[in-house]
């Protein structure tokens, strides 16, 4: 087994690098985007990658916008809330998606990770 130790990996095109096996078959990708959102006050991004903004539509619905749009709306999202169990995403668009909960989150951070085509 070999170990690759580098400071930067750069793609040869505008798309992110992919991981391939020895036959050249894609076996993985880096996450397209991820975020940790703090819903207190006016809602803000606590930390993220490829997320430009969060907008609180009401106490139960948030719109998360990408800094760089996805190639299509057929991406997958995994999400989590600290203690809220009734949450889901909908309205997947190339530039954003909506995060919904069953109740007011108050101070419970929520997180999402997105896998999709660039």
MONOR-V28770 format. One record per helix or strand of 2 or more residues. SS is the DSSP state (alpha for helix, beta for strand). FROM is the first residue (numbers start at 1). LEN is the number of residues. If there is no record, write none. Layout:
# MONOR-V28770
ss & from & len
SS & FROM & LEN
SS & FROM & LEN
This chain:
# MONOR-V28770
ss & from & len
beta & 18 & 3
beta & 26 & 4
beta & 33 & 6
beta & 44 & 6
beta & 51 & 8
beta & 61 & 6
beta & 76 & 6
beta & 87 & 4
beta & 96 & 6
beta & 110 & 6
